[in-house]
Amino acid sequence: MARTAKYFGLVPAGGAGRRFGGSIPKQYAMLGAKTVLERSVEALLVDPRVEGVFVVVANDDSIATALFQGNPQVKCLPVGGQERVNSVLNGLNHLLENFLVNETDWVLVHDAARPGLSAAALKSLIDQGSEHVAGALLAVPVADTLKKTSVAEEGEVIAQHTIPRDHLWAAQTPQMFRAQALSMAISECLYKGAQLTDDASAIETMGVGPLIVPGHVENMKITRAEDLGTVARLLGLQQENLE
C-alpha cells in the first residue's frame, strides 16, 4: 500500500540579496525581534500538516544553523547554488537522494524573504493544491496599470503602450509541487537553458498549469532595505525594533 503523501517546506536561503544592500543578506536582517528568515520559516510551520522545513544555505553559512538550533522541525542543507533555482534543485535532489522525502510528497517552496505568509493562505494552498494534479501557487491579481517602456538615448524611460492587466497575476510563494515532478521539471529547463523566475515556470514548461490560489498583500517579498519597514507595518510589528 502506497504511503500517504506528506508535506514539507523548502526555503532557498543561499542568496546574497544584492538589491537589498547592507553588510548581511536580507534573510538575516532583523524584523522586530526575529530575523526575516526565522519568520518566513515559522510561517510554514503554522499548519500542522507541514512536517518539517528544509532551509537551503550556502556551504559556508553557519548563521541559519545557529538560528534553528534546538528546533527539530527545521534542518539546514548546505547545498546552496549560484542562483535561487540552483538552490531549489540542489535541495530537492538532496532530499530525494537521501530519502528524506518521497517522490510524491508535496514540497512547498517558499522565499526566505516572505515573512508575512498568513495561516489562512497557507491552509488554502494546501487544501486546494492537494486536489490539483499539477500543484498550486499563491498569487494576487495585478492591480496597477502596466506600461511597456523603452529607453531613450538620454537614458529617459519612455512609456510606449499600456498592457491590459486582465488575467494577470503576481506570483507569490509558497509554490507547492510533487518533489520528483519539480526536480525533473527544473532539471529539464536548466538543460535547455531556460530562464526560470519561479518554480511554477518550470512546471508550466511540462505542459500542465498549476492552480492559482489567491494570496494576500502582507505576503510581499522583501527586496530592498526600505521594504523592511513596509512589512513591519503590514505585520503590526514595532518600527523601533527594526535595526
Phi, psi and omega in degrees: 000131183291143178288141176296135181299140178253173182239132179224147174267146175228118185241105176287118184225038182260000185279160179266347180061059187300324181286341182287323182078186179086179185268350180231153175300150187298333181293344180256004174293149181278134175233096190071226184271357183231163176284161176303317181298316179302316181293323180293318179292314181297329179297326178289329185276358178297324179277123184296345178286339178280109188283334180187166180233132176254124181255119181269119183234166175295153185292347178252017183265118178250355184292312183299318180301319179293323181297322187254012178301130180093354177258104184292347180274353183239128178231132179266133180247114183277057184235025182301146181254185183294320179238168181306314183299325178292323177295318179298313181295316179300318179296313179301313182296322177297316181296318181290315183292332181259012175057033175278336171225156173271162181302324184264003176295151177274131176245125179259103181276122185231135178297139178295340184251032172238079184279354188263015179301129181269155178297324181294317180294320178297317178299315180298319180299313181293315181301310185278321181295327180296338182264000184250132187300327185262002183087194187202166175215154172279144177200160177235145178298141177290123183259330184280153173288133183257136181240133168274129187236169171224165180247122180285169181300328180281001181089000179288142176268120186248132177285126179265310177198166181267137179263124178302135183264002176302135178067016177258132180232145175265118184289142173238189170228160010290156169239127196244118182217163174294139187302309183291321181298317181291319178300314180294319182295315179295316180301317180295319180295317180294323178298323181274357180078020181287146177268119182251123178262345173203177185286326178298330179303322180292316180297321181298327180291346179275001177089012178233141182256123176290155180285139173269124176246125183304129176263210182205158188295329181296342182272035180287156180268133176281117181245317181243162184303323182292343178293336179301316179295321179296313180294321178301317179293319179297326182267359178073028178272154181286122181301325185290346178278351183276132180240000000 
